[in-house]
């Protein structure tokens, strides 16, 4: 997983508002109608079974199921908010 500088800047702002140096961004797999996808959420602490990855002082808590899905993915930030670029598609969608 890579993270663009603008995404790091925005994530740092979000995390600073928690006033908790242990807070991080949890990346997890969630089943959708088109197969599994990735989601992100702000968490105060790491969950049991998650792996912590720190990129430019931003903590990411990566769920085990999501780890393999993050290969080649870049977290970016733009006008519509955060997005995960480079997700591998598993086929068609309903």
N, C-alpha and C positions, 0 to 999 in steps of 0.2 A: 504494500500500500504506500502510495505517495500522497503528499498533501501540498497544495500550491501555497505560495507565500500569502496571498490574500485570504485563503481559508484559514491558515494559521493565525493571522491577525484577527479575524472575526471570531474564531473559536476561543482565542485568548481573552477577548472581551467578554464573551459569554461566561467563561469559567471564572474570570475575575469577579463577576457579580455574585458568585456563590460564597465568596470569602472563605473557601475551603480548599487548601492546597492539595488535598487528596482527591478532589473532584476530577471527573474526566468525561470523555465522550464514549459512550458504549456503542459498539458496532455489533449488530446481531442479525441473524437470519430470520426471515419471516415468510411463511408460505402465502403465496398469492395465487390468483387464478391462472397466471402464466408460469407458475413454478416458483421456486424460492427466490427471494429478493433480499436486499440488505436495507437495514434501517439504522438510524442513529438516534441516540437520546442522551440527555445530560443526566449524569448520575453522581451522587455525592461520594459513593464508595464503589470499589470493584466488587463484582458478584463472584461467588464461589464458582470455580471452573473457568473463569475468564482469564485471559492472558493480558498483562499490561504491556503496552508499547508506547514509548515516549518519543515524540517527534517534535523537535524545536520547542521543548518545554510544555507541550500539550500531551496530557495523558489520554490514551485510547484504551478502553477495556474491550478486548475482542473476544466474543463468544467463540467457543471451539468450532461450532458448525459454520461460522462465518469466515474462519481463518483461510480456508482454501479458496473461498469466493473472492477474497481481496487481492489475489494475485493479478497484477496488471491494472488495478483500480487506482484512480486518482481522486482525492477529495478536493473539490473546488467550490468557490463561492462566486455568485453572480447576482444579477437583478432579481431572480426568482428564489434566491437563498442558496443553501448548500445542495450540492449534487455529487453523485458518485459516477465518475466517467470511466468508461472502459469495462463495464460489466459484461461478462460473457452471457450470451443468450442461449437458453436451453431448448429453443424451438419456437413454435408459433404461440399465439396468444388467443384466448377465447374472445 
